[in-house]
Amino acid sequence: MPSKIAIAASLALCTGLVSSCAPTGEANSTLAYAQDRARCEAASALGSLGATAKASWVEADGGLPAFCEVTAVLSPERGSEIGVVYRLPVGWNGKMLGLGGGGWAGNITLDAAKPGLTAGYATAQTDGGHASTTPFENPWVVDPVKAKDFSWRAIHEMTVAGKALVAAYYGKGLDRSYFHGCSTGGRMALMEAQRFPNDYDAIISQAPVYTLQVQTSAVLRNNLFAQPGAALGAEGAKLVSDAVLKSCDAKDGVADGVIADPRACHWNPQELLCKPGATGGCLTQPQVNALQVAYDGVRAADGTFAQLPLSKGGEAGWAAFVAINGDRKEFSNGGGTGGLVPVLWPGKQVDLNSLTPAQVVEGRASAFAKMYEAGDPNLAPFFARGGKLLMWHGESDPGPSPVGTIDYVEAVKRTDPAGAANGLQMFLAPGVGHCAGGPGADQVDVLGALDSWVSGGKAPETLVAKKADGAMVRPLCAWPKVAHYAGSGDVNDPKNYRCVARD
């Protein structure tokens, strides 16, 4: 093992990018590699991570560069235990990428960091202030410190400490810092832009679970299909999906199993109502009624959504987050709402099986909700310093509704029109589920698009989306426009589409 003097000498030699330590030749590369490892051995003492910091060297593998992994536990106040992981690659590109979590958990996995590491980013991750990785179990929310950490503090603390570590490790300041999150990570992204506009130069927020309307929508949808005779089941969902696609799929010029603009689809579920004596291939009146409520959503007395609308065309994928079989049991367990009862309605007995819109409004007025929700549309401080916010949402998402994201984007535009014109761009992905999946083209290089936007100064007007197997390639148009096939040429060539106004 190198001596402390050798380590110090190595660090002194490499005050810039790692690549600058290896001019040319195999001997110099070997020396630079040894210096990289020596630098990593000393990394736990860099920045201000404290006594819990540990550093380990990870060899290059499977396309990933070699990197230094630094872990620590941050404790901004008594009882706070924010686990953080930083991965510092050889061949650093000068930028840091913060990453968000999912459900009611953070994410410190290497898998989440791989895309950024491969592109040369130093990555920053956190467990959100609690060690559990179970996404929809959240008994820790009754602890005020842990609730604060997860709601807004963990990402900020991770970011501040990460910037200091990265700068000290590479011996130079960061060129830029970006954040990328989907679902809960999307909420974390918006929280950063709202509360800490100086943390990141640019932010990606995908399918953000940014208010508790997502959780209450999950509960109310489960209750909706649990009403007598209302359950759809997989067979009923497919029946509906087939009918909707037959009615609206080709409106964008190509029949491909995807509806480009679900809100312009005027198919009525009443069309599938069983005629007297029918025994199959149709819907009962309770099923028709439930479907219509699912499409329309439910508003509370104050005009806000207690249950956000689901999109037409995505019915075949609803079962991932909606108990369409009528038993109230689905993957997310109502978005984890059961664990929130003590903090949303403190001191009260609330039966989620009979949750009302009035109770939703009451819960969203709680102290926890005010701390957790990231619905503030005032991003003027973020935009004023040149911040860029790229938003993305799958049209067929059965969890957080794209309608919620649309509502937020429009509110931001109303609050600061000039700032939003320069710093906000949003894309909707037809046929795509929650963060990915579904029949639509769900693979998009949003990080590359964000970096190009920041570097070139011009917001992207289109993004290219693909299926992982290459079977579908489509352009996504910046909101509020939508892609329409021009009528000739390869349907998988984005050049054969144009961005048009929505109906």
Secondary structure by P-SEA (a helix, b strand, c coil): cccaaaaaaaaaaccccccccccccaaaaaaaaaaaaaaaaaccccccccccbbbbbbcccccccbbbbbbbbbbccccbbbbbbbbbbcccccbbbbbbccccccccccccaaaaaaaccccccccccccccccccccccccaaaaaaaaccaaaaaaaaaaaaaaaaacccccbbbbbbccaaaaaaaaaaacccccccbbbbccccccaaaaaaaaaaaaaaacccccccaaaaaaaaaaaaaccccccccccccccccccccccccccccccccccccccaaaaaaaaaaaaccccccccccbbbbbcccccccccccccccccccccccccccccccccccccccccccccaaaaaaaaacaaaaacccccccaaaaaaabbbbbbbbbcccccccaaaaaaaaaaaaaaccccccccbbbbbbcccccccccccccccaaaaaaaaaaaacccccbbbbbcccccbbbbbbcccbbbbbcccccccccccbbbbbcc
